[in-house]
Each structure stands twice: as structure tokens, then as C-alpha cells.
Amino acid sequence: MIVIPAGSFEMGLNSGIFKNEKPTHTVTIGQAFAMGKTEVTQAQWKAVMGSNPSYFAACGDNCPVEMVSWDEAQDFIVKLNQKTGKHYRLPSEAEWEYACRAGGKHQYCGGDNMNEVAWYGGTFRNPTHPVASKQANAFGLFDMTGNVCEWVEDSYHDNYNGAPVDGSAWQGDGEQRVLRGGSWNYTPLLIRSSIRFGDKPKYHFNNNGFRVVRVLP
């Protein structure tokens, strides 16, 4: 886990080509938190859940777990908290983007050269890869761009009008939850730092995974 310090940043991108990237707004993360250095791996999932749902299981224990729905990620977190006695959860969308940007304004999480920081644009012959095999961002987080999309806590909204500015998860009545970061089969356009997607919480695909955060005392 990496401790992410409190701070403020500009979330979103007014010049983005998609409506859901806008408007840019200032968010203040008032309390430090710890974030998984990598996406949850197949080995970590198996240690908690006793099974491996991954489509790309042959990639190995050090590859990100996928074929995991938002609901299933929450089940994992409940069991992880029971096993450890600590308070893990999904990051809020604001926490995720704050951690991705790591004090910078790069096009991708960790830099402007996608090939240095991300597994992307692959085929079924070149899908997920072992975590932490590309360059980390300034906070020391790996694969925030690419490899697998990452579920966050928030309900999906189609723009940021009315979004919280305190870093908390934005809940709502919509049927979808937010995914961030892009995945192994996404084009460069769809792995940018501000890109966001929504999907139903019961759905699982071979490009969706997650990472956890831990509440600090």
C-alpha cells in the first residue's frame, strides 16, 4: 500500500472530447489514505475468496484479477476486512483521479508516454500482463492507466455538474457504477487520465478489475 497525502487538484478536463469529462472542478482530499500499489492480483483474490474468476487465469498469480463485478469487488472487501481487522474499501472516483495524477497534469497516469506507463490496445493474444511491469507514477502506483479498468465507489453521472468537492464518493440513483483507467484492449484515446466509464454493478468482463484503499487511523 502507498500512503497518498491530502491535497487539492483539478479534476476532469474541459478540453476533453467527451461530455462526462467536464467540467473541470477543484477537489480537496482532506485526509491521507493508503492505496494499493497495484490492482488486486489473481493471487490476492484467491487468498481471500478461494477461487479465481479470471478469464486470463493463465497469465498467472501476479496478473490482475478480472471478470469481477462491482458487487463482487465489494464482497472481496467485506471478507478482506474480516480477515485483517482493517478498513479497506474502493476508492472514490475523486481519490482515484487524484492518485492517478499524483500532482501532475499528464495525459496518462504517470506521464505523457503511454508506452512507458500502460498496457493498452491489445488483442486476445496480448491481453493482461503482470502488475508493476510498467513505470509507476509519482506516488509509486502502477497500472493506473491500462491493464484492467478499475471499479470505484461512485455512482455514474454523465457529467461533473453537482459533483462533491471534498473527495467523497458521489452517490445517486443511476443504475451504473464508475470505471477508471482504461484497459489492455482500449485505444490511447480511452486510457487518458480524465476518461471515465459506467457499467452496471452486477456485470463482469475480462477487462474490469479494481484496487483497494485503506482508511488510515
C-alpha positions in Angstrom: 0.0 0.0 0.0 1.1 3.6 -0.8 0.2 6.5 1.5 -1.5 9.2 -0.6 -1.2 12.6 1.1 -4.0 15.1 1.5 -4.2 17.8 -1.1 -6.2 19.6 -3.8 -6.3 19.1 -7.6 -8.2 19.9 -10.7 -10.5 17.0 -11.6 -11.8 16.5 -15.1 -10.8 18.1 -18.4 -12.7 21.0 -20.0 -10.9 20.3 -23.3 -11.9 16.6 -23.2 -13.9 15.3 -26.2 -16.5 13.6 -24.0 -19.2 15.4 -22.0 -18.6 13.2 -19.0 -15.0 14.6 -18.6 -16.4 18.0 -17.8 -16.5 20.5 -16.2 -13.1 20.7 -14.6 -13.5 21.4 -10.9 -11.3 21.8 -7.8 -11.4 18.9 -5.4 -9.8 18.8 -2.0 -8.8 15.5 -0.4 -8.9 16.4 3.2 -7.4 13.2 4.7 -4.5 11.0 3.6 -5.3 7.4 2.7 -3.4 4.3 1.6 -3.9 2.9 -1.9 -3.0 -0.4 -3.4 0.3 -0.1 -5.2 -1.2 -2.4 -7.9 -4.5 -3.7 -9.0 -5.7 -6.6 -6.9 -3.9 -9.6 -8.3 -5.2 -13.1 -9.0 -3.2 -14.4 -6.1 -4.6 -11.8 -3.7 -8.2 -12.6 -4.9 -7.6 -16.4 -4.4 -6.2 -15.8 -0.9 -9.4 -14.0 0.2 -12.1 -15.7 -1.9 -10.7 -19.2 -2.5 -11.3 -19.1 -6.3 -10.1 -17.3 -9.4 -12.8 -15.9 -11.8 -10.2 -14.5 -14.3 -10.7 -15.1 -18.0 -6.9 -14.8 -18.3 -6.0 -17.1 -15.4 -3.1 -18.4 -17.5 -1.5 -15.0 -17.2 -0.6 -16.0 -13.6 -0.9 -15.1 -10.0 0.8 -11.7 -10.4 -1.6 -10.6 -13.1 -4.7 -8.5 -12.2 -7.9 -10.4 -11.3 -10.6 -9.6 -13.9 -14.1 -10.8 -14.7 -15.0 -9.1 -11.4 -18.2 -7.1 -11.0 -18.6 -4.1 -8.7 -20.7 -6.2 -6.4 -18.1 -8.9 -6.3 -15.4 -6.4 -5.5 -17.5 -5.3 -2.6 -17.8 -8.9 -1.4 -14.0 -9.2 -1.6 -13.6 -6.1 0.5 -16.0 -7.4 3.2 -14.0 -10.6 3.5 -10.7 -8.7 3.4 -11.8 -6.5 6.3 -12.9 -9.6 8.3 -9.6 -11.3 7.7 -7.4 -8.3 8.5 -9.4 -6.3 11.0 -8.7 -3.2 8.9 -10.9 -0.9 6.9 -10.4 -1.4 3.2 -12.8 0.0 0.6 -13.0 1.0 -3.0 -11.6 4.5 -3.7 -13.9 7.3 -4.5 -13.6 8.5 -8.1 -12.0 11.7 -6.9 -9.5 9.8 -4.8 -8.7 7.6 -7.8 -8.1 10.6 -10.2 -6.1 12.5 -7.5 -3.9 9.4 -7.0 -3.6 8.9 -10.8 -2.5 12.5 -11.4 0.0 12.5 -8.5 0.4 16.2 -8.5 0.9 16.4 -12.3 -1.2 17.1 -15.4 0.0 14.3 -17.6 -2.2 12.9 -20.3 -1.8 9.4 -18.7 -1.3 8.3 -15.1 2.4 8.7 -14.7 3.5 10.5 -17.8 2.7 11.6 -21.4 4.3 8.5 -23.0 1.6 5.8 -22.9 4.1 3.0 -23.7 6.1 3.7 -20.5 3.1 3.5 -18.2 0.4 1.4 -19.7 -0.7 -1.9 -21.2 -3.3 -0.9 -23.8 -4.7 -1.6 -27.3 -4.0 -5.3 -27.1 -5.7 -8.4 -28.6 -6.6 -11.7 -27.1 -3.1 -12.8 -27.9 -1.7 -9.8 -25.9 -4.2 -9.2 -23.1 -3.5 -8.6 -19.3 0.1 -8.5 -18.1 1.8 -9.0 -14.7 1.2 -5.9 -12.5 4.0 -3.4 -11.9 5.8 -4.2 -15.1 5.5 -0.7 -16.4 6.6 2.6 -14.9 5.0 3.8 -11.7 3.6 7.3 -11.3 5.0 9.9 -9.0 3.2 8.4 -6.0 4.6 4.9 -6.8 1.3 3.5 -8.1 1.5 1.0 -11.0 -1.0 0.4 -13.8 -3.3 3.2 -13.0 -3.5 3.5 -16.8 -4.3 0.3 -18.7 -4.1 -3.4 -17.9 -7.6 -3.5 -16.4 -10.3 -0.9 -15.9 -10.8 -0.2 -12.2 -14.1 0.0 -10.3 -14.5 2.9 -7.9 -17.2 3.5 -5.3 -19.2 6.2 -7.1 -22.5 6.0 -9.0 -22.0 7.1 -12.6 -23.2 10.5 -13.7 -22.8 11.8 -17.3 -21.0 15.0 -16.3 -19.5 16.6 -13.1 -22.2 19.2 -12.5 -23.0 18.9 -8.8 -20.1 16.6 -8.0 -18.7 16.6 -4.5 -15.6 18.8 -4.0 -14.4 17.1 -0.8 -13.2 13.9 -2.4 -16.1 11.8 -1.2 -17.9 9.2 -3.4 -20.7 10.7 -5.4 -23.8 8.5 -4.9 -27.0 8.7 -6.9 -30.0 6.9 -8.3 -28.3 5.8 -11.5 -28.0 2.1 -12.4 -24.3 2.2 -13.1 -21.0 2.5 -11.2 -17.8 4.2 -12.4 -14.8 2.5 -14.0 -11.5 4.4 -14.4 -8.1 3.9 -16.1 -8.9 2.0 -19.3 -7.7 -1.5 -20.0 -5.5 -3.8 -22.1 -7.8 -3.6 -25.1 -8.5 0.2 -25.1 -7.2 2.7 -27.6 -4.9 5.6 -26.4 -7.9 8.0 -26.5 -9.7 5.8 -23.9 -6.9 5.5 -21.4 -6.3 9.2 -20.7 -6.3 10.4 -17.0 -9.7 12.0 -17.3 -11.5 9.2 -19.1 -14.4 7.6 -17.3 -17.0 4.9 -18.0 -20.1 3.5 -16.3 -21.3 -0.1 -16.1 -23.9 -2.0 -14.1 -22.6 -3.2 -10.8 -23.5 -6.9 -11.5 -21.7 -7.0 -14.8 -18.2 -8.6 -15.1 -15.9 -8.6 -18.1 -12.3 -9.6 -18.8 -11.1 -6.1 -18.8 -12.6 -5.0 -15.4 -10.7 -5.2 -12.1 -10.1 -3.0 -9.2 -7.7 -1.8 -6.5 -8.4 -1.0 -2.9 -7.7 1.8 -0.5 -7.3 1.6 3.3 -8.6 4.1 5.7 -5.7 5.4 7.9 -6.2 5.9 11.6 
